[in-house]
Amino acid sequence: MNDKIDLAQAEAIADLIESGSEQAAKAAFKSLTGEFSAHIHRLVERLIELRTYIEASLDFAEEEIDFLSDAEILDRIDRLNSSVEALLSQTRQGALLKEGMTVVFCGEPNVGKSSLLNALSGRDSAIVSSQPGTTRDIIREHIHLDGLPLHIIDTAGLRQSNDEIEQEGIRRARTEIEKADRILIILDNRHPHDQSLESLLTHYQLPTTIPTDLIYNKIDLSGKSAQIREHSTPLRLYVSAKTGEGLEGLRTHLKKSIGFDQTTEGSFTARRRHLDSLRSAHEHIDLASEQLRIAGAGELAAEELRLAQQHLGEITGEFTSDDLLGRIFSSFCIGK
């Protein structure tokens, strides 16, 4: 871009200024120096090469350039999509460092979800009562853990109810759960539970694609000591919202989930729009592979790759059709 910074780098300047932690600042600096953009440019370059081969085969058939039947093309498309998927994972972590993680508390009524929210936020954001069903609407609290943003959502207890207002609260709770970055299932440690994650997800009708932890609350009443079982699947933490036992372990775990304790090598700041663009590019490359593999439809595959490139271009800059035509003529002895 004529030695000028691209859009992702310009956004990184604002991210660096607004960073609330050393990790976030280091990640923003990496993006500012072009590390994230370099990943995007390499993906775009590989996309351009694939489009060059495919469109040359389509537009200059008389030149006997037939790459559509070449298995190498399919292999290169698949390898490209694997690279996009890997970058998407890194970008997701960068977005958490920049914009924070949304955590939803869910579980039965009266297990201490609101008490846990109040304990983590340091204030009485939610009404606490021994009466089940007290929380009927969504309660949001925004806190910082050592400068890292955390968005906590307390939801209505998930249970069968004939109460129309409580039913609406449960419906809203499920909507928030679908949008969460992480789910914490809060359980009363005094009561026996089937500790299989699969059974709990089924019982509460929770999505299986969102990272989920089990939080056993009220250990002050059960007599169990505060602990964290990091090597179990899912992770289990034993806490008391009332006395504060185990809460520091919960905070540490949430910081790790955002990326606080991970090495910043290879990490860079990112935004939700970057995630959206990468997801869209991934989907279009998948479709391009299908069009070639199943239907042998070069025209449709070329269009899917064009759309994938367009989405990547939304992150850093544009690559026009004139650029592609020039690449075709420079790559092959066409028209000579």
Order of alpha helices (4+ residues) and beta strands (2+ residues): alpha-alpha-alpha-alpha-beta-alpha-beta-beta-alpha-beta-alpha-beta-alpha-beta-beta-alpha-alpha-alpha-alpha
